[in-house]
Amino acid sequence: MSHNNERIFREAVQKKLLNHTRRNFLKESFMGLGGLAMGSMLSSCGSSPEKVAQNFFDPANPLAARAPHFAPKAKSVIYLHMAGAPSQLELFDFKPELQKMDGQDCPPSFLEGKKFAFIRGVPKMLGPQATFNRYGESGNYVSNYLPHFQSVVDEVSFLKAVTTDQFNHAPAQLLMQTGSARLGRPSMGSWVTYGLGTENSDLPAYVVLTSGGSNPDAGKSIWGSGFLPSVYQGVQCRSVGDPILFLDNPENVSSDLRKASIDAINKVNQKEFEEYGDPETLSRISQYEMAFRMQTSVPEVMNINDEPAYIHEMYGTKPGEGAFANNALLARKLVEKGVRFVQLFDWGWDTHGTSEGGSIDVGLVNKCRQTDKAVTALLLDLKQRGLLEETLVVWGGEFGRTPMAENREGKPNAFKGRDHHAEAFTMWMAGGGIKKGASYGETDEIGYGALSGKVSPFDIQATILNQLGFDHEKLTYDFQGRPFRLTDVEGHVIKDIIA
């Protein structure tokens, strides 16, 4: 180490120690009469050392691998969230009767007492814009918008009657991913990481990959840790450029110097945790150490350039681009390396029909073209590697689309689009102990509402946790005086799709 670097290192550690001394002074001053009174008021907020002991399985190593409640069917999850909400009526839920009603005024009974995002006045019914056929031994319907997916229809279980109580994007995405339509709850991936820890200490247990040119409407909160310690939040990686920003050492800082700095800082953090029991101190220790290990492990696993040509052809990947196909291939590589939860968000599925590019017959077709080959390849690739049996793959949006055309301010759209619809949409699951070629739930003859097999986001969350070996009612964390869980006070495992 050069004399200059030694000086920089000493100054950094001294600054850390000085800040630690200041914190001691402030915290000890707080323990006067006013502090004691305030402390008793806050004791029910889950911040005391006693609460920490209840919430952490292993305070010394919050990411240590842990066993679930019972034997799991799946070890990892790849969740494909199509942000913006695909139209089920053009992809999987074939409705011949809706075609017969195309162009007719919407019956008043479909509008009375209902809330829509943009429909005003009396809209027209809109028939399916795609053509449908049955595929595979299961005979499930798939549209011509997904020609590649038609070949793997026997690998999945469809949920045809998914419902939600949210019809705006951000709260609906929050509900689907965190169990609450409001900010502040931990994401599903955070709960899984909290419950299982990681089997690969050199990689994040929860990785997020985005495509489509934008983050989801709910922002990064849908992969946040909420009230769980921040060590459990999703780590967003990039498929172009540096996988994680600021992962490399600064100029003139060697790996040895960085390791020495982390060791010194963590000694101070460890002492602080022993004195005050703040769980975020443990999170900082784990995150410093993880960041150091990731400098070597992440660039290697996030590199798709060394994949064979047939794999690139299979997925439709183009190294150097941040496309969905690249992220799908990375998802396979990540679960292969032991990552617990991989979340892919693909933005741009909001086909209102306010422009040609946002219409069903153009915008939705383009989104399907961008993702269909890669989704199909992901299932086939996992299967050929023996990973599909232990990897649960989930596909879906945050709500569905109306059987009537969008109608803003009483003026019919010039382009074909559908409004947000909370009462019925389609999702699917594959692998990880899920039945093959199944279809659960049914909507009415025009796809407006659920007739049977109605499921909620809480049921989907409960089922995902079940496949990972968790009783969703028992995976809890004490916060604000009560135990919280992902599914709150709801949720039932969808047993009909479990093999």
C-alpha positions in Angstrom: 0.0 0.0 0.0 1.4 3.4 -1.0 2.0 6.1 1.7 -0.8 8.2 0.1 -3.3 5.4 0.2 -2.4 4.6 3.8 -3.1 8.2 4.7 -6.5 8.1 2.9 -7.3 4.8 4.6 -6.4 6.1 8.1 -8.4 9.3 7.5 -11.5 7.3 6.4 -11.4 5.1 9.5 -10.8 8.0 11.8 -13.8 9.8 10.3 -15.9 6.6 10.9 -14.8 6.4 14.5 -15.5 10.1 15.0 -19.0 9.7 13.7 -19.5 6.6 15.9 -18.4 8.7 18.9 -20.9 11.4 18.0 -23.7 8.8 17.7 -22.8 7.5 21.1 -23.1 10.9 22.6 -26.4 11.6 21.0 -27.8 8.2 21.9 -26.6 8.3 25.5 -28.0 11.9 25.8 -31.3 10.6 24.6 -31.5 8.2 27.5 -32.3 11.0 29.9 -35.8 11.4 31.5 -37.3 12.5 28.2 -35.6 9.6 26.4 -36.9 7.1 28.9 -40.4 8.4 28.4 -40.1 8.3 24.6 -38.5 4.9 24.7 -41.5 3.4 26.5 -43.8 4.9 23.9 -41.8 3.4 21.1 -41.3 0.0 22.6 -44.2 -1.4 20.6 -42.7 -0.4 17.3 -40.5 -3.5 16.9 -37.2 -1.6 17.3 -35.9 -3.1 20.6 -33.2 -5.7 20.8 -35.8 -8.2 22.1 -37.8 -7.7 18.9 -34.7 -8.2 16.8 -34.1 -11.6 18.3 -37.6 -12.6 17.4 -37.4 -11.4 13.8 -34.0 -12.7 12.8 -33.3 -16.4 12.3 -29.5 -15.7 12.6 -28.6 -12.2 13.7 -24.9 -12.8 12.9 -25.7 -13.8 9.3 -29.1 -12.6 8.1 -28.5 -14.2 4.7 -27.6 -17.7 6.0 -29.3 -20.5 4.2 -32.4 -21.7 6.1 -34.9 -24.5 5.9 -38.5 -23.7 5.1 -41.5 -25.0 7.1 -41.8 -28.2 5.0 -40.2 -29.9 2.1 -40.3 -27.5 -0.9 -41.2 -28.3 -4.5 -39.2 -25.3 -5.8 -35.8 -23.9 -4.8 -36.0 -20.7 -6.9 -38.6 -18.4 -8.5 -38.5 -16.5 -11.8 -41.3 -14.0 -11.8 -42.1 -12.4 -15.2 -44.2 -9.3 -14.6 -45.5 -7.7 -17.8 -46.0 -4.2 -16.4 -48.9 -2.4 -17.9 -51.2 -5.4 -18.0 -51.5 -7.6 -21.1 -54.9 -8.2 -22.6 -56.0 -11.7 -21.7 -58.7 -11.5 -24.5 -56.0 -11.4 -27.2 -53.7 -14.0 -25.6 -55.3 -16.9 -23.7 -59.0 -16.3 -22.9 -60.8 -17.1 -26.2 -64.3 -15.7 -26.3 -66.3 -16.3 -29.6 -69.4 -14.6 -28.2 -67.4 -11.4 -27.8 -66.6 -11.5 -31.5 -70.3 -11.6 -32.3 -70.8 -8.4 -30.2 -68.0 -6.5 -31.9 -69.0 -2.8 -32.6 -72.3 -3.0 -30.6 -73.0 -0.6 -27.7 -71.9 -1.9 -24.4 -75.0 -3.2 -22.4 -75.7 -0.8 -19.4 -75.4 -3.7 -16.9 -71.7 -3.9 -17.6 -71.2 -0.2 -16.7 -73.6 0.4 -13.8 -71.8 0.8 -10.4 -68.4 -0.1 -12.0 -65.2 2.0 -12.0 -63.0 2.3 -15.0 -59.8 4.2 -15.6 -60.8 6.0 -18.8 -64.1 4.7 -20.1 -66.7 7.5 -20.3 -70.2 7.4 -21.8 -71.3 4.3 -23.7 -68.4 2.4 -25.2 -68.5 -0.1 -28.0 -67.8 -3.8 -27.5 -64.5 -4.9 -29.0 -64.1 -8.4 -30.3 -60.8 -10.4 -30.1 -58.2 -9.0 -32.4 -56.2 -12.2 -32.5 -57.1 -15.7 -33.8 -57.1 -18.7 -31.5 -56.4 -22.4 -31.8 -56.0 -25.3 -29.3 -52.5 -26.6 -28.8 -50.7 -29.5 -27.2 -52.2 -32.5 -25.5 -54.0 -30.2 -23.1 -55.8 -28.5 -25.9 -55.5 -25.1 -24.2 -56.2 -22.0 -26.3 -53.3 -19.7 -27.3 -53.5 -16.9 -29.9 -51.5 -16.3 -33.0 -49.8 -13.4 -31.1 -47.7 -16.0 -29.3 -46.5 -18.5 -32.0 -43.5 -19.8 -30.0 -45.4 -20.2 -26.7 -47.9 -22.5 -28.5 -45.2 -25.2 -28.4 -44.9 -25.2 -24.5 -48.5 -24.9 -23.6 -48.4 -28.3 -22.0 -45.8 -27.1 -19.5 -47.9 -24.5 -17.8 -51.0 -24.2 -15.6 -53.3 -21.3 -16.5 -55.2 -19.2 -14.0 -58.1 -17.9 -16.0 -60.0 -16.0 -13.3 -57.5 -13.9 -11.5 -59.1 -10.8 -9.9 -57.9 -7.7 -8.0 -59.5 -4.7 -6.3 -57.1 -2.2 -7.9 -57.5 -0.8 -11.4 -54.7 1.7 -11.6 -51.2 0.5 -12.4 -49.1 1.6 -9.4 -51.4 0.3 -6.6 -52.2 -2.8 -8.6 -48.5 -3.6 -9.1 -47.9 -3.0 -5.4 -50.7 -5.3 -4.4 -49.4 -8.1 -6.7 -45.8 -7.8 -5.5 -46.1 -6.7 -1.9 -49.6 -7.7 -0.7 -50.7 -4.1 -0.2 -51.8 -1.4 -2.6 -49.9 1.2 -0.4 -46.3 1.9 0.0 -44.2 0.4 2.8 -44.7 -3.3 2.6 -41.9 -5.8 1.8 -41.9 -7.2 -1.7 -42.5 -10.9 -2.3 -38.8 -11.5 -3.2 -37.8 -9.8 0.1 -40.1 -12.2 2.0 -38.6 -15.2 0.2 -35.0 -14.0 0.9 -35.9 -13.3 4.6 -37.3 -16.8 4.9 -34.7 -18.8 2.9 -31.5 -16.8 3.0 -29.1 -17.7 0.1 -27.2 -20.7 -1.0 -24.6 -18.6 -2.9 -23.0 -16.0 -0.6 -21.2 -14.4 -3.6 -24.4 -13.3 -5.3 -27.5 -11.4 -4.2 -30.4 -13.7 -3.2 -32.9 -11.5 -4.9 -32.1 -10.0 -8.3 -34.3 -7.6 -10.4 -33.9 -7.1 -14.1 -36.0 -4.5 -16.0 -36.7 -3.9 -19.7 -39.0 -2.0 -21.9 -37.4 1.4 -21.5 -38.8 2.3 -18.1 -39.4 1.0 -14.5 -42.9 -0.1 -13.6 -45.3 2.6 -12.5 -44.9 1.7 -8.8 -41.2 2.3 -9.1 -38.5 0.5 -7.2 -40.7 0.1 -4.2 -42.1 -3.1 -5.6 -38.7 -4.8 -5.1 -38.0 -3.0 -1.8 -37.7 -4.6 1.6 -40.3 -2.4 3.3 -40.1 -2.8 7.1 -37.8 -5.8 6.7 -34.1 -5.1 7.1 -32.7 -3.7 3.9 -30.4 -6.6 3.4 -33.5 -8.4 2.0 -34.3 -5.9 -0.7 -33.9 -6.7 -4.4 -30.7 -5.8 -6.1 -31.3 -4.3 -9.5 -28.8 -5.4 -12.2 -28.3 -4.1 -15.7 -27.9 -6.3 -18.8 -25.9 -3.6 -20.5 -22.7 -2.0 -19.2 -21.7 -2.5 -15.6 -24.2 -5.0 -14.1 -24.4 -2.9 -10.9 -23.4 0.8 -10.7 -20.4 1.7 -8.5 -19.4 -1.9 -8.0 -15.9 -1.3 -9.2 -13.2 0.1 -7.0 -12.5 3.9 -7.2 -9.4 5.0 -9.1 -6.2 4.2 -7.2 -8.0 1.9 -4.7 -6.8 -1.7 -4.8 -8.9 -4.7 -3.9 -6.7 -5.2 -0.8 -7.2 -1.6 0.4 -11.0 -1.9 -0.1 -11.1 -5.2 1.9 -9.1 -3.6 4.7 -11.5 -0.6 4.7 -14.5 -2.9 4.9 -13.0 -4.9 7.7 -12.3 -1.8 9.7 -15.7 -0.3 9.2 -17.5 -3.5 10.0 -15.6 -3.8 13.3 -17.2 -0.5 14.3 -20.6 -1.6 13.0 -20.4 -4.9 14.9 -19.6 -3.0 18.1 -22.5 -0.7 17.5 -24.9 -3.7 17.0 -23.7 -5.4 20.2 -24.4 -2.1 22.1 -27.7 -1.1 20.5 -29.2 -4.1 18.7 -30.1 -2.1 15.6 -30.9 -4.7 12.8 -29.9 -2.2 10.1 -26.3 -2.4 11.5 -26.3 -6.1 10.6 -27.6 -5.2 7.1 -24.8 -2.7 6.6 -22.2 -5.4 7.6 -23.7 -7.9 5.2 -24.0 -5.5 2.4 -20.4 -4.2 2.7 -19.2 -7.8 2.6 -21.5 -8.9 -0.2 -20.5 -5.9 -2.3 -16.9 -6.9 -2.0 -17.6 -10.5 -3.1 -19.9 -9.4 -5.9 -17.0 -7.5 -7.6 -15.8 -10.9 -8.9 -19.0 -13.0 -9.0 -21.5 -10.6 -10.6 -19.6 -9.6 -13.8 -19.0 -13.3 -14.5 -22.6 -14.5 -14.1 -24.1 -11.4 -15.8 -22.0 -12.0 -19.0 -24.0 -13.7 -21.7 -21.3 -13.3 -24.4 -19.8 -16.7 -23.7 -23.1 -18.6 -24.2 -23.1 -20.9 -27.2 -24.6 -19.7 -30.5 -27.6 -22.1 -30.3 -28.6 -20.5 -26.9 -28.6 -17.0 -28.4 -30.6 -18.2 -31.3 -33.0 -20.0 -28.9 -33.7 -16.9 -26.8 -33.3 -14.3 -29.6 -30.6 -12.5 -27.5 -28.4 -9.7 -28.7 -25.4 -9.1 -26.5 -25.0 -5.4 -25.7 -28.7 -4.7 -25.6 -30.9 -4.3 -22.6 -33.7 -6.4 -24.1 -36.1 -8.7 -22.4 -34.5 -11.7 -24.2 -31.2 -10.9 -22.6 -32.8 -10.7 -19.2 -34.6 -14.0 -19.7 -31.3 -15.7 -20.4 -29.7 -14.0 -17.4 -32.6 -15.3 -15.2 -31.7 -18.9 -16.2 -28.0 -18.2 -15.4 -28.9 -16.7 -12.0 -31.1 -19.5 -10.8 -28.4 -21.9 -12.0 -26.0 -20.2 -9.7 -28.4 -20.5 -6.7 -30.2 -17.1 -6.7 -33.5 -17.5 -4.9 -35.8 -15.0 -6.5 -35.3 -13.4 -10.0 -37.8 -10.7 -10.9 -38.2 -9.6 -14.5 -40.2 -6.4 -15.1 -41.0 -5.7 -18.8 -42.6 -2.3 -19.2 -44.9 -1.2 -22.1 -48.0 -3.5 -22.0 -50.5 -0.7 -21.4 -52.4 -0.9 -24.7 -55.1 1.8 -24.4 -55.4 2.5 -28.1 -54.7 6.2 -27.8 -52.2 5.9 -30.6 -51.3 3.3 -33.2 -48.2 2.3 -31.3 -50.4 1.8 -28.2 -53.2 -0.1 -29.8 -53.8 -3.8 -29.5 -53.2 -4.7 -33.1 -49.9 -2.9 -33.1 -48.6 -2.2 -29.6 -49.6 -5.6 -28.1 -48.4 -7.4 -31.1 -45.0 -5.8 -30.8 -44.7 -6.6 -27.0 -45.5 -10.2 -27.8 -42.9 -10.3 -30.5 -40.3 -8.9 -28.1 -41.0 -11.5 -25.4 -42.6 -14.6 -26.9 -39.5 -16.4 -28.1 -37.5 -15.6 -24.9 -40.3 -16.8 -22.5 -40.6 -20.1 -24.5 -36.8 -20.5 -24.6 -36.6 -19.9 -20.8 -39.0 -22.8 -20.1 -37.3 -25.1 -22.6 -33.8 -24.2 -21.4 -34.7 -24.8 -17.8 -36.3 -28.1 -18.7 -33.3 -29.4 -20.7 -31.0 -28.5 -17.8 -33.1 -30.3 -15.2 -33.9 -26.9 -13.6 -37.6 -26.5 -14.4 -38.7 -29.1 -11.7 -37.1 -27.0 -9.0 -37.7 -23.5 -10.5 -41.2 -21.9 -10.3 -41.8 -19.6 -13.3 -44.7 -17.1 -12.9 -46.1 -14.9 -15.8 -48.7 -12.1 -15.5 -49.6 -8.5 -15.2 -51.2 -6.4 -12.5 -54.8 -6.6 -13.9 -56.6 -7.4 -17.1 -58.4 -5.6 -20.0 -62.1 -4.9 -20.6 -64.2 -6.6 -23.3 -65.3 -3.2 -24.4 -63.2 -0.7 -26.3 -61.8 2.3 -24.4 -63.9 5.4 -24.7 -62.5 8.7 -23.4 -64.8 11.7 -22.8 -67.5 9.9 -24.7 -65.5 9.8 -27.9 -64.6 6.3 -29.3 -61.0 5.7 -29.9 -59.5 6.0 -33.3 -57.3 3.0 -32.5 -58.2 -0.3 -30.9 -57.5 -0.4 -27.2 -59.0 -1.7 -24.0 -59.3 -0.1 -20.6 -58.0 -1.5 -17.2 -60.1 -4.3 -15.9 -59.8 -5.7 -12.3 -62.5 -8.4 -12.5 -60.9 -11.0 -14.6 -57.5 -11.7 -16.2 -55.1 -14.6 -16.9 -51.8 -15.6 -15.4 -49.8 -18.8 -15.6 -47.3 -20.8 -13.6 -44.9 -23.5 -14.7 -42.3 -25.9 -13.1 -41.7 -26.0 -9.3 -44.3 -28.7 -8.6 -47.1 -27.1 -10.7 -49.4 -29.3 -12.8 -48.6 -29.4 -16.5 -51.2 -28.5 -19.1 -53.8 -27.5 -16.6 -56.3 -24.6 -16.7 -58.1 -23.4 -13.5 -60.9 -21.0 -13.4 -63.4 -19.7 -16.0 -64.8 -16.4 -17.1 -68.2 -15.6 -18.6 -68.9 -15.8 -22.3 -67.3 -12.3 -23.0 -64.5 -12.5 -20.4 -66.0 -9.8 -18.2 -66.2 -11.6 -14.9 -65.2 -14.8 -13.1 -67.6 -17.7 -13.1 -65.5 -20.2 -11.2 -62.0 -20.7 -9.8 -61.7 -17.0 -8.8 -58.3 -16.3 -7.3 -56.7 -13.1 -5.9 -53.1 -11.8 -5.7 -53.0 -13.1 -2.1 -53.8 -16.6 -3.4 -51.0 -16.4 -5.9 -48.6 -15.2 -3.2 -49.7 -18.0 -0.9 -49.2 -20.6 -3.7 -45.7 -19.3 -4.5 -44.7 -19.5 -0.9 -46.2 -23.0 -0.6 -44.1 -24.2 -3.5 -41.0 -22.9 -1.7 -42.0 -24.8 1.5 -43.7 -22.1 3.5 -47.0 -21.9 5.3 -47.9 -18.3 4.2 -49.6 -17.7 7.5 -46.5 -18.6 9.5 -43.9 -16.6 7.6 -44.1 -13.5 9.7 -42.1 -10.5 10.9 -43.0 -8.4 14.0 -43.5 -4.8 13.2 -45.5 -2.1 15.0 -46.6 -4.4 17.7 -48.0 -7.3 15.6 -46.8 -10.0 13.3 -47.1 -9.1 9.6 -47.0 -11.5 6.6 -47.0 -11.1 2.8 -50.6 -12.2 2.5 -51.8 -10.0 5.4 -55.0 -11.7 6.6 -56.0 -13.3 3.4 -54.8 -15.9 0.8 -55.4 -19.5 0.1 -53.1 -22.0 -1.7 -54.5 -22.8 -5.2 -54.3 -26.6 -4.7 -56.0 -27.4 -8.0 -52.8 -26.5 -9.9 -50.3 -28.2 -7.7 -49.0 -31.5 -9.0 
